[in-house]
């Protein structure tokens, strides 16, 4: 059975967008505990790993570059959520957040 990659990616984009909204609202809670932040991080990581499996499956097919670009955009959402939640955990534990070097385009 052929996979409808357009529908799959649209569903994944919608899901990642909703999760991003929920995660960002949760990260802004003033009374978020380190334990809650850690659970949120694990949940985000599970979502990212699930999407990684979709990307792995996509790589097994000769797909249009637009589909690959869409998948990369969704993967970036998951990466950003992972970094944001990991940093929240670090800050709540009294550690400095992870900072990544800025690219020349962002400088």
NUKOL-256604 format. One record per residue (C-alpha): residue in one letter; x, y, z. Coordinates in steps of 0.5 Angstrom, whole numbers, always signed. Example, Ala and Ser with C-alpha at 12.3 -4.5 7.8 and 13.67 -1.06 7.14 Angstrom:
<atoms>
ATOM   residu      px      py      pz
ATOM        a     +25      -9     +16
ATOM        s     +27      -2     +14
</atoms>
This chain:
<atoms>
ATOM   residu      px      py      pz
ATOM        x      +0      +0      +0
ATOM        x      +3      +7      -2
ATOM        x      +4     +12      +3
ATOM        x      +0     +19      +2
ATOM        x      +6     +23      +4
ATOM        x      +3     +30      +3
ATOM        x      -3     +28      +8
ATOM        x      +2     +25     +12
ATOM        x      +6     +31     +12
ATOM        x      +0     +36     +13
ATOM        x      -2     +32     +19
ATOM        x      +5     +32     +22
ATOM        x      +5     +39     +21
ATOM        x      -1     +41     +24
ATOM        x      +1     +36     +30
ATOM        x      +7     +39     +31
ATOM        x      +4     +46     +31
ATOM        x      -1     +44     +36
ATOM        x      +5     +41     +41
ATOM        x      +9     +47     +40
ATOM        x      +3     +52     +42
ATOM        x      +2     +47     +48
ATOM        x      +9     +47     +50
ATOM        x     +11     +54     +49
ATOM        x      +5     +56     +54
ATOM        x      +7     +50     +59
ATOM        x     +14     +53     +59
ATOM        x     +12     +60     +61
ATOM        x      +8     +58     +67
ATOM        x     +11     +61     +73
ATOM        x     +10     +55     +77
ATOM        x     +13     +50     +73
ATOM        x     +17     +45     +77
ATOM        x     +23     +42     +75
ATOM        x     +20     +35     +75
ATOM        x     +14     +37     +70
ATOM        x     +19     +40     +65
ATOM        x     +23     +34     +65
ATOM        x     +17     +30     +63
ATOM        x     +15     +35     +58
ATOM        x     +22     +34     +55
ATOM        x     +21     +27     +55
ATOM        x     +14     +28     +52
ATOM        x     +17     +32     +46
ATOM        x     +23     +27     +45
ATOM        x     +18     +22     +44
ATOM        x     +15     +26     +39
ATOM        x     +21     +28     +35
ATOM        x     +23     +20     +35
ATOM        x     +17     +19     +32
ATOM        x     +18     +24     +27
ATOM        x     +25     +21     +26
ATOM        x     +22     +14     +24
ATOM        x     +17     +18     +19
ATOM        x     +23     +21     +16
ATOM        x     +27     +15     +16
ATOM        x     +21     +12     +12
ATOM        x     +21     +17      +7
ATOM        x     +29     +16      +6
ATOM        x     +27      +9      +3
ATOM        x     +23     +13      -3
ATOM        x     +25     +17      -8
ATOM        x     +21     +23      -6
ATOM        x     +20     +30      -9
ATOM        x     +25     +35      -6
ATOM        x     +19     +39      -4
ATOM        x     +16     +34      +1
ATOM        x     +23     +33      +4
ATOM        x     +24     +40      +5
ATOM        x     +17     +40      +8
ATOM        x     +19     +34     +13
ATOM        x     +26     +38     +15
ATOM        x     +21     +44     +17
ATOM        x     +17     +40     +21
ATOM        x     +24     +36     +24
ATOM        x     +26     +43     +26
ATOM        x     +20     +45     +30
ATOM        x     +21     +38     +34
ATOM        x     +29     +40     +35
ATOM        x     +27     +47     +37
ATOM        x     +22     +44     +42
ATOM        x     +27     +40     +45
ATOM        x     +32     +45     +46
ATOM        x     +27     +50     +49
ATOM        x     +25     +44     +54
ATOM        x     +32     +42     +55
ATOM        x     +34     +49     +57
ATOM        x     +28     +50     +61
ATOM        x     +30     +44     +65
ATOM        x     +37     +47     +66
ATOM        x     +35     +53     +68
ATOM        x     +30     +50     +73
ATOM        x     +36     +46     +76
ATOM        x     +40     +52     +77
ATOM        x     +44     +51     +70
ATOM        x     +46     +56     +65
ATOM        x     +41     +54     +58
ATOM        x     +45     +51     +52
ATOM        x     +47     +56     +47
ATOM        x     +48     +55     +40
ATOM        x     +53     +59     +36
ATOM        x     +49     +64     +31
ATOM        x     +50     +63     +24
ATOM        x     +53     +68     +20
ATOM        x     +46     +70     +17
ATOM        x     +43     +71     +24
ATOM        x     +49     +75     +26
</atoms>
